[in-house]
Amino acid sequence: MRLGVSALAVLAAVAGPAYAQDAETEGDPEAAGSSGVTVLEQIVVTATRIGERVYETLSGSSAVGRDQLEVEMPGAPVSQIVTLMPSVTTQTSADDPGTAINIRGLQDFGRVNVLVDGARQNFQKNGHEANGTFYLDTNMLKSVEVTRGPAATVYGSGAIGGVISFTTIDADDVLREGATKGGRVKLGFDTNGPGPTIHGEAAARIEDSADFVVAGTWYKPNDYKSGDGTKVDSAQDLRSGLAKARFRPTDDQEITLSASRYFNSFENGSTLVRNIDVTVDTLTAGYRYTPDSDFWDLSAKIYYSGTLSDQQGTGDIAGESQSFKVGTTGMDIFNTSTFDTGAVSHEVTYGGDVFRDKVNTKDELGSSDELTPPGTRVAYGAFVQDKLTYEWLEVIGALRYDGYSLENDETKTDGSRLSPKLTVGVTPWDPVTFYGGYSEGYRAPALTETLIEGFHPPPVMGQFFPNPDLKPEVAHTIEAGVNLRFNDIFTGSDQLGVKLGIFRNNVDDYIDQVFVMFPIPGGYQYQNIAKARIEGFEFEASYDAGSVFAGLAGQILDGENLTTGGPLQKVPPFRAVTTLGFRAFDERLSAGTRLTIVGKKDDAAATGFVGEAYQLVDLFAQFEISETTTANLALNNIFDRQYTQYLNADPSPGFNAKALLTMKF
């Protein structure tokens, strides 16, 4: 059966999420067909820190741009958006809008490096849900890109699962061509989880020397109903704001300042309900230096991201309050130099990064300050990477050094390691590139994994023991793939891109929570369980002919605890997402359908999650009423299917209609 599904996926790839667009490639003749019609392709930087097109990267990299988001996924949450990318899924709770990212079956405690405008999102609190979530207003999104596996470790410490980067809008996304000021107002309403969305953006540009953008959102959905009519507690009251400024003191220098605040109120819990206020502040300052020089292409950034979860008890726990705060301060700097040695071209990228997590937990009456222990962790690294190109051959070699220190009032631990990466790409003829590589990644233990102690809150009893002797996890990944790029296939101006890949990731000293007998009567402790293995097949494709577009993305994954022979809990089942759409009326209308197929998880009983198979059908449309007014309609789960996404405890929403009206000025 597995072989049959794989074969079907390969065949379906030729139908191939489409029109992945980005202004960075506009006007590039290499992105155009022979007819001169330009079809834009998204750029990714998470793989090597060098901007590359999706179907040219020698890695499992994907990206979704703002145009695609606004047409296919208007106002959609992160959990829906990432389904357009292979091997990326989420763990969520209906009564908590936080999202945990899972890449290739790895998540929690920083195994995936989640970035918002380059700032790490490291919030986590111990509980029965995901151990590592982040909060994001997707109305602010410009693009999403991901690189799967430790091949992306040049983009940050700990990312043995991969890197996912969310970039928010800037002035270029708001201003019309040639305008010096302008804005947009978006009004929307959902029917399931009924409630309004109000979003506004305003921007201004001062010639070529500076530009500014501010944006704000209010979103207040009520509880939704699942496919069988069951009411699911999911109400929230979201308010968020964003401000960005870019300054260009000279033609080859750019300074970017960004500040955002996300605030959301909701109720969490079933038997013991709490009122929760979540506040997320993200501040960044970036600098680019790009003179007409082979030596300099410099980027530097400093940032702060802080997430505070204030929780107030209700009912039987009225008056009992607790709070969790994780603040992350960091910086990174890197430069790319280019030169030739004979017929071989080199792009050498080198740099370093460091971040510091500070965890503060307050719980005067309970034990949350022991189960999510306060403390600090510092992780740092440096890397050098050389991308060598000789005609049809491309070789990427890299070394990364990682180190960390972790401490609280009683315990201190540290460690370091050197991790290599080698990738080889061969292009025997222009549309086809084969690649293969080996990479290692290094993840330091988190504060909670190392320092957790105390007792589980009643009525459930159980003790937790710290483990200062935890070893870092080390990932060893072998992967191979093929990129296909074709122009002028059927119409003389169409494009087809296909990306197929296989991988095997062996993680040494994998950390998991286990039951220990001693000291009597026993309890739970995070330990290194020797080795875990995750392997899989990933596929994605996009086709765009202007009037017609199509897409495909999916994966087949398998995970095993090589010590016990049992399954790994967080490895999701088979999934394929296909998109088919059209454009009409001089492209004023874009419309289509999306089919999501999720396979059965055979070992779900052993992992404790629901592993049912299901299929979903969505419809979407965008119509440009005038130059200043656009209407969107998204009909999700049109057959009102009752289902629960793997890794989640709550059933997902049934049929929902989302209508949006966008006005530009």
C-alpha positions in Angstrom: 0.0 0.0 0.0 2.8 2.4 0.9 4.6 1.8 -2.4 1.3 2.4 -4.2 0.7 5.7 -2.5 4.3 6.8 -3.4 3.8 6.0 -7.0 0.5 7.9 -7.1 2.2 10.9 -5.6 5.0 10.9 -8.2 2.5 10.7 -11.0 0.3 13.4 -9.6 3.2 15.8 -9.4 3.0 16.6 -13.0 -0.3 18.3 -12.3 1.4 20.3 -9.8 0.7 25.1 -4.8 1.2 27.3 -7.8 2.2 30.8 -8.7 4.5 31.1 -5.7 5.4 34.7 -6.2 7.8 37.2 -4.8 8.8 40.6 -5.9 12.5 39.8 -5.5 12.4 37.8 -8.8 10.4 40.3 -10.8 12.0 41.1 -14.1 14.5 38.3 -13.9 14.8 36.8 -17.3 15.7 33.4 -15.8 12.2 33.3 -14.2 10.5 33.9 -17.6 9.5 31.6 -20.3 10.7 32.1 -23.9 7.5 34.1 -24.6 8.7 36.8 -22.1 5.8 36.3 -19.7 7.3 36.3 -16.2 6.0 33.7 -13.7 7.5 34.6 -10.3 9.0 32.0 -8.0 9.4 32.4 -4.2 12.9 32.9 -2.8 14.2 31.0 0.2 17.2 31.8 2.4 16.7 29.4 5.3 18.7 26.6 3.6 22.0 28.4 3.1 21.5 32.1 3.9 21.9 32.7 0.2 18.7 33.6 -1.6 17.7 30.7 -4.0 14.5 29.8 -5.8 12.5 26.9 -4.3 13.0 24.5 -7.2 16.8 25.2 -7.3 17.6 24.6 -3.6 19.6 21.5 -2.9 17.5 20.8 0.2 13.9 20.2 1.3 12.8 23.8 1.1 9.4 25.3 0.4 7.8 28.8 0.5 4.5 30.5 0.3 4.2 34.2 -0.7 1.5 36.8 0.1 -0.3 36.6 -3.2 -0.9 32.9 -2.7 -1.9 33.4 1.0 -4.4 36.1 0.1 -6.1 34.1 -2.7 -6.0 30.5 -1.3 -5.8 31.0 2.5 -7.3 34.5 3.3 -7.1 35.0 7.1 -6.2 31.3 7.7 -4.4 30.2 10.8 -0.9 28.9 10.8 -2.2 25.3 11.1 -3.9 25.6 7.7 -1.2 27.6 5.9 1.6 25.1 6.6 -0.4 22.2 5.0 0.8 23.7 1.7 4.3 22.5 2.6 5.5 18.9 2.7 6.3 17.3 6.1 5.2 20.4 8.0 2.2 20.1 10.5 1.1 21.6 13.7 -0.1 20.7 17.2 -2.8 23.0 18.5 -5.6 23.1 21.1 -9.0 24.6 20.3 -9.0 26.7 23.5 -5.5 28.1 23.0 -4.5 29.9 19.8 -0.8 29.0 20.2 0.7 26.8 17.6 3.5 24.2 17.8 5.3 23.5 14.5 6.2 19.9 13.7 8.7 19.3 10.8 9.5 15.7 9.8 8.0 14.4 13.0 10.2 16.5 15.3 8.8 19.3 17.5 8.9 20.7 21.1 11.7 22.3 23.1 13.3 24.0 20.1 13.8 21.1 17.7 12.2 23.4 15.1 13.6 26.9 15.0 10.6 29.2 14.6 11.4 32.7 13.4 9.2 35.8 13.2 11.0 38.6 11.3 14.2 36.8 12.2 13.5 36.6 16.0 13.3 33.2 17.6 10.1 32.2 19.3 11.1 30.0 22.2 8.1 30.2 24.5 7.2 26.9 26.2 5.4 25.8 29.4 5.1 22.2 30.6 1.7 20.6 30.5 -0.5 18.1 28.6 -0.2 20.1 25.3 2.8 20.9 23.1 6.0 21.9 24.8 6.8 24.8 22.6 4.2 27.1 21.0 4.1 30.6 19.4 1.4 33.1 18.7 1.0 35.0 15.4 -1.5 37.2 13.7 -1.5 35.8 10.2 -3.1 39.0 8.8 0.3 40.5 9.1 2.1 37.8 7.0 4.1 38.6 3.9 5.6 35.1 3.4 6.4 31.8 5.0 9.4 29.6 4.2 10.8 26.4 5.6 13.8 24.2 5.2 13.4 20.7 6.6 16.0 18.8 8.5 19.4 19.8 10.1 20.6 21.0 6.7 19.2 24.4 8.0 21.4 24.6 11.1 23.4 27.4 9.5 20.3 29.4 10.3 20.3 28.7 14.1 21.2 26.4 16.9 19.1 23.4 17.8 17.1 23.1 14.6 17.5 19.3 14.1 13.9 19.3 12.7 14.3 22.3 10.6 13.7 26.1 10.3 10.4 27.9 9.6 10.5 31.6 9.0 7.5 33.9 9.1 8.0 37.4 7.6 5.6 40.2 8.2 4.6 42.9 5.7 6.6 46.0 4.8 5.7 49.2 2.9 6.2 47.5 -0.4 3.3 45.2 0.3 0.9 48.1 1.0 1.9 50.8 -1.5 0.8 50.7 -5.1 3.5 51.1 -7.7 4.8 54.7 -7.8 2.7 55.8 -4.7 4.3 57.6 -1.8 1.5 56.9 0.7 -1.5 54.5 0.9 -3.2 51.8 2.9 -5.6 49.0 3.1 -8.6 48.1 5.2 -9.9 44.6 5.5 -13.3 43.6 6.9 -14.2 40.0 7.4 -16.6 37.5 9.0 -16.5 33.8 9.8 -19.6 31.7 10.1 -18.2 28.8 12.2 -16.5 30.3 15.2 -18.6 33.2 14.2 -17.0 36.6 14.6 -15.6 39.6 12.8 -12.1 40.5 11.5 -11.0 44.1 11.2 -7.5 44.8 9.8 -5.9 48.0 8.6 -2.5 48.9 7.1 -1.0 52.3 6.2 2.4 53.0 4.6 4.5 56.0 3.4 7.7 56.3 1.4 10.2 59.2 1.3 11.8 58.8 -2.1 14.4 56.1 -1.9 15.7 57.0 1.5 13.0 55.7 3.9 9.6 54.0 4.2 7.3 53.2 7.0 4.3 50.9 7.6 1.9 50.4 10.5 -0.8 47.8 10.8 -3.4 46.6 13.3 -5.9 43.7 13.7 -9.0 43.0 15.8 -10.3 39.4 15.5 -13.0 38.0 17.8 -14.4 34.6 16.9 -16.8 32.7 19.1 -16.8 28.9 19.8 -16.9 26.7 16.7 -18.8 23.5 15.9 -17.2 20.4 14.6 -18.6 18.4 11.7 -21.2 16.5 13.9 -22.5 19.8 15.5 -20.5 19.5 18.7 -19.6 22.8 20.3 -15.9 23.2 20.9 -14.6 26.0 23.2 -12.5 28.2 21.0 -13.5 31.8 21.5 -10.7 34.4 21.6 -10.3 38.2 21.5 -7.2 39.0 19.5 -5.7 42.5 19.1 -2.3 43.0 17.4 -0.2 45.8 16.0 2.9 46.2 13.9 5.2 49.1 13.0 8.2 49.0 10.7 10.7 51.5 9.3 13.4 51.2 6.8 16.2 53.7 6.3 18.7 53.8 3.4 21.5 56.3 4.4 23.4 55.3 1.2 22.7 53.2 -1.8 24.5 50.2 -0.3 23.2 50.4 3.3 19.8 49.7 4.8 18.6 49.8 8.4 15.4 48.1 9.4 13.5 48.6 12.7 10.4 46.6 13.6 8.1 46.3 16.6 5.0 44.2 17.1 2.6 43.3 19.9 0.2 40.4 19.9 -2.5 40.4 22.7 -5.1 37.7 23.0 -7.7 36.7 25.7 -9.3 33.3 25.9 -10.4 30.6 28.3 -8.4 27.4 28.6 -9.2 24.1 30.3 -12.1 21.6 30.7 -12.7 20.8 34.3 -10.5 23.6 35.7 -11.0 26.6 33.5 -8.7 29.6 33.5 -8.9 33.1 32.0 -5.7 33.6 30.0 -4.1 36.8 28.6 -1.2 36.2 26.3 1.1 39.1 25.3 3.8 38.7 22.8 6.3 41.5 22.0 8.8 41.2 19.2 11.5 43.9 18.6 14.1 43.7 15.9 16.8 45.9 14.4 18.6 44.9 11.3 21.5 46.2 9.1 22.4 45.3 5.5 25.6 46.4 3.7 25.7 45.5 0.1 28.3 47.5 -1.8 29.5 46.7 -5.3 32.1 44.4 -3.9 32.8 40.7 -4.1 33.8 40.7 -0.5 30.9 42.3 1.3 27.3 41.1 1.5 26.7 41.7 5.2 23.6 41.2 7.3 23.3 41.8 11.1 20.3 41.6 13.4 19.6 42.0 17.1 16.2 41.1 18.5 14.0 40.5 21.5 10.9 38.3 21.7 9.0 37.9 24.9 5.8 35.9 25.5 3.8 36.3 28.8 0.9 34.1 29.6 -1.1 35.4 32.6 -3.6 32.9 33.9 -6.4 33.5 36.4 -8.4 30.7 37.9 -12.2 30.5 37.8 -14.8 28.3 39.6 -13.1 25.9 42.1 -9.7 27.6 41.5 -11.0 31.2 41.6 -8.3 33.5 42.9 -5.5 31.1 42.0 -3.2 32.9 39.5 -0.1 31.9 37.7 2.1 33.3 35.0 4.7 32.0 32.5 7.1 34.3 30.8 9.9 33.5 28.4 12.1 36.3 27.1 14.6 35.6 24.3 17.4 38.1 23.4 19.6 37.3 20.5 21.7 38.5 17.6 23.2 37.1 14.4 25.7 38.4 11.9 26.9 36.9 8.6 28.6 37.9 5.4 29.0 36.3 2.0 32.1 36.7 -0.1 32.5 35.5 -3.7 35.6 34.6 -5.7 36.9 32.2 -8.3 39.6 29.6 -8.2 40.2 28.8 -11.9 36.9 27.5 -13.3 35.3 27.0 -9.9 33.1 29.8 -8.4 32.9 30.2 -4.6 30.2 31.8 -2.4 31.6 31.7 1.1 29.2 32.5 3.9 30.4 32.9 7.5 29.0 34.3 10.7 27.7 33.6 14.1 24.6 33.8 16.3 23.8 33.8 20.0 20.5 33.9 22.0 19.6 33.9 25.7 16.4 32.5 27.1 15.2 33.7 30.5 12.2 31.8 32.0 10.2 33.3 34.8 7.3 31.3 36.4 5.0 32.4 39.2 2.6 30.2 41.0 2.1 31.0 44.7 -0.4 28.2 45.4 0.5 25.5 43.0 3.6 23.8 41.6 3.8 25.3 38.1 7.1 27.1 39.1 8.6 23.7 39.6 7.0 22.0 36.5 8.1 24.9 34.3 11.3 25.8 36.2 12.7 29.3 36.0 16.3 29.7 34.8 18.4 30.9 31.9 19.9 29.2 28.9 22.5 30.6 26.5 23.1 29.0 23.1 25.7 30.3 20.7 27.3 29.2 17.4 29.5 30.0 14.5 29.6 28.6 11.0 31.4 28.7 7.7 30.0 27.5 4.4 31.4 27.3 0.9 29.2 26.9 -2.1 31.3 25.8 -5.1 30.0 25.8 -8.6 31.6 24.3 -11.7 29.4 24.1 -14.8 27.0 21.2 -14.0 28.4 20.5 -10.5 27.5 22.2 -7.3 29.0 21.4 -3.9 28.1 22.9 -0.5 30.3 22.2 2.4 29.8 23.7 5.9 30.9 23.4 9.5 29.0 24.7 12.4 30.2 25.0 16.0 27.5 25.0 18.8 27.8 25.6 22.5 25.4 26.2 25.3 25.1 26.8 29.1 22.1 26.3 31.2 21.5 27.2 34.9 19.2 28.0 37.8 20.0 28.7 41.4 21.0 25.0 42.0 22.2 23.5 38.8 24.5 24.5 35.9 25.4 22.5 32.8 27.0 23.1 29.4 28.3 21.5 26.3 29.5 22.1 22.7 30.0 20.3 19.4 31.2 20.7 15.8 28.6 19.6 13.1 29.4 19.1 9.4 27.3 19.4 6.3 28.0 18.3 2.7 25.7 18.5 -0.2 26.4 17.7 -3.9 24.1 18.7 -6.8 24.4 17.6 -10.4 22.6 19.1 -13.3 23.1 16.7 -16.3 20.8 18.8 -18.4 19.3 22.2 -17.7 15.8 21.4 -16.4 16.9 18.6 -14.0 19.1 18.7 -10.9 19.8 15.7 -8.7 21.2 16.3 -5.2 22.3 14.3 -2.2 23.8 15.2 1.1 24.7 14.5 4.7 24.2 17.0 7.6 24.3 16.9 11.4 22.5 19.1 13.9 22.9 19.7 17.7 20.1 20.5 20.1 20.9 21.5 23.7 18.5 20.3 26.4 15.8 22.8 27.4 15.4 24.2 30.8 12.3 22.2 31.6 13.8 18.9 30.4 16.8 19.5 32.6 15.4 21.2 35.7 11.7 20.0 36.1 10.9 18.7 39.6 8.0 18.5 42.0 4.6 16.9 42.0 1.7 16.8 39.5 -1.2 18.9 40.7 -4.1 16.9 42.2 -6.2 14.9 41.6 -3.6 13.1 39.5 -0.5 12.2 41.5 3.0 11.8 40.2 6.5 13.1 40.9 8.9 14.6 38.5 12.7 14.4 38.8 15.3 16.8 37.3 18.2 15.4 35.2 21.2 17.7 35.0 23.1 14.9 33.3 21.0 15.1 30.1 23.1 15.0 26.9 22.3 17.1 23.9 20.5 15.5 20.9 22.6 15.0 17.8 20.8 14.4 14.4 22.5 12.6 11.5 20.5 13.1 8.3 21.0 11.6 4.8 18.8 13.0 2.1 18.5 13.0 -1.7 16.2 14.5 -4.2 15.5 15.8 -7.6 14.4 19.3 -8.8 12.6 19.6 -12.1 12.0 23.0 -13.8 10.2 23.3 -17.2 9.2 26.3 -19.2 6.8 26.6 -22.2 5.3 23.2 -21.9 1.8 23.6 -23.3 1.1 27.3 -23.9 4.5 28.9 -24.5 4.4 30.8 -21.3 3.7 28.2 -18.6 6.0 26.8 -15.9 6.2 23.5 -14.1 8.3 22.9 -11.0 8.6 19.5 -9.3 10.6 18.7 -6.1 10.9 15.1 -4.8 13.0 14.0 -1.9 13.8 11.1 0.5 15.5 11.3 3.9 16.6 9.4 6.9 17.3 11.2 10.2 18.9 9.3 13.0 18.8 11.2 16.3 21.3 10.1 18.9 20.5 10.7 22.6 16.9 11.6 21.8 15.3 13.1 24.8 11.9 11.9 26.0 10.0 11.6 29.3 10.0 8.2 30.9 8.9 6.5 34.1 11.7 5.6 36.6 11.3 3.3 39.6 13.8 5.0 41.9 13.6 6.8 44.1 10.5 4.9 45.3 7.6 5.2 44.6 9.0 6.3 41.3 8.1 9.2 39.0 8.8 10.8 35.6 12.1 12.1 34.3 13.5 13.3 30.9 16.2 11.0 29.7 18.2 10.2 26.7 16.6 7.1 25.1 19.6 6.3 22.9 18.4 6.6 19.3 15.4 7.6 17.3 14.9 7.2 13.5 12.6 9.1 11.2 12.5 8.6 7.5 10.3 9.6 4.7 9.4 10.7 1.2 8.4 14.3 0.3 6.8 15.7 -2.8 5.7 19.0 -4.1 4.9 20.6 -7.4 3.5 23.7 -8.9 2.2 24.5 -12.4 1.1 28.0 -13.7 -0.1 28.9 -17.1 -1.6 32.2 -16.2 -5.2 31.2 -16.8 -4.8 27.9 -14.9 -2.7 26.9 -11.9 -2.3 23.8 -9.9 -0.3 22.5 -7.0 0.6 19.4 -4.9 2.4 18.9 -1.6 2.7 16.0 0.7 4.7 13.4 2.5 5.0 9.8 3.8 6.8 9.6 7.2 7.7 6.8 9.5 9.3 7.0 12.9 10.8 4.4 15.3 12.3 4.4 18.8 15.3 2.2 18.0 15.8 1.3 21.6 12.3 -0.1 22.3 11.2 -0.8 18.7 8.1 1.2 19.3 6.7 4.2 17.4 7.7 7.8 17.9 4.7 9.8 19.2 4.9 13.0 17.1 5.4 11.6 13.6 2.3 12.5 11.6 0.5 10.3 9.0 0.5 10.4 5.2 -0.9 13.7 3.8 -1.4 15.0 0.3 -2.8 18.5 -0.6 -3.8 19.2 -4.1 -4.9 22.6 -5.5 -6.5 23.4 -8.8 -7.6 26.9 -9.9 -8.2 29.3 -12.7 -8.0 33.0 -13.5 -10.5 34.9 -15.6 -11.7 38.4 -16.6 -8.2 39.7 -17.2 -7.1 37.9 -13.9 -9.6 40.0 -11.9 -11.0 36.6 -10.8 -9.0 33.9 -9.2 -10.8 30.8 -7.9 -10.1 27.1 -7.2 -10.5 24.1 -5.0 -8.2 22.3 -2.6 -8.4 18.6 -1.7 -6.6 17.4 1.5 -6.1 13.6 1.9 -4.8 12.3 5.2 -4.1 8.6 5.7 -4.7 6.4 8.7 -2.1 6.3 11.4 -1.8 2.6 12.1 0.1 2.9 15.4 -2.1 5.7 16.8 -3.2 3.6 19.7 0.4 3.3 20.9 1.0 7.1 20.6 -2.1 8.2 22.4 -3.5 10.4 19.5 -6.4 10.0 17.1 -5.1 8.5 13.8 -8.2 8.4 11.6 -8.1 8.9 7.8 -10.1 11.7 6.3 -10.5 13.9 3.2 -11.4 17.6 3.1 -12.6 19.8 0.2 -12.2 23.6 0.3 -13.2 26.3 -2.2 -11.7 29.7 -2.5 -12.2 32.8 -4.7 -10.9 36.3 -5.0 -12.6 39.0 -7.2 -11.2 42.4 -8.0 -14.4 44.6 -7.9 -12.4 47.7 -8.8 -8.8 49.0 -8.6 -9.4 49.8 -4.9 -11.8 47.0 -3.8 -11.3 43.2 -3.6 -13.6 40.5 -2.3 -12.6 37.1 -1.0 -14.6 34.0 -0.1 -13.2 30.9 1.4 -15.4 27.8 2.0 -13.5 25.4 4.2 -14.6 21.7 4.8 -17.6 22.1 2.5 -18.9 18.6 3.3 -18.9 19.3 7.0 -16.5 16.4 7.7 -16.1 15.3 11.4 -12.4 14.8 12.0 -9.5 15.3 14.4 -6.1 16.3 13.1 -3.3 14.0 14.4 -1.5 15.4 17.5 -4.7 17.4 18.5 -7.2 16.4 21.2 -10.2 18.4 19.9 -12.2 17.8 16.8 -11.5 20.3 14.1 -14.1 22.8 12.7 -16.8 21.7 10.4 -18.0 23.8 7.5 -16.9 27.4 7.7 -17.5 30.3 5.3 -15.1 33.2 5.6 -15.9 36.4 3.6 -13.4 39.3 3.3 -13.7 42.8 1.7 -10.4 44.7 1.2 -10.4 48.4 0.3 -7.2 50.2 -0.8 -6.6 53.9 -0.6 
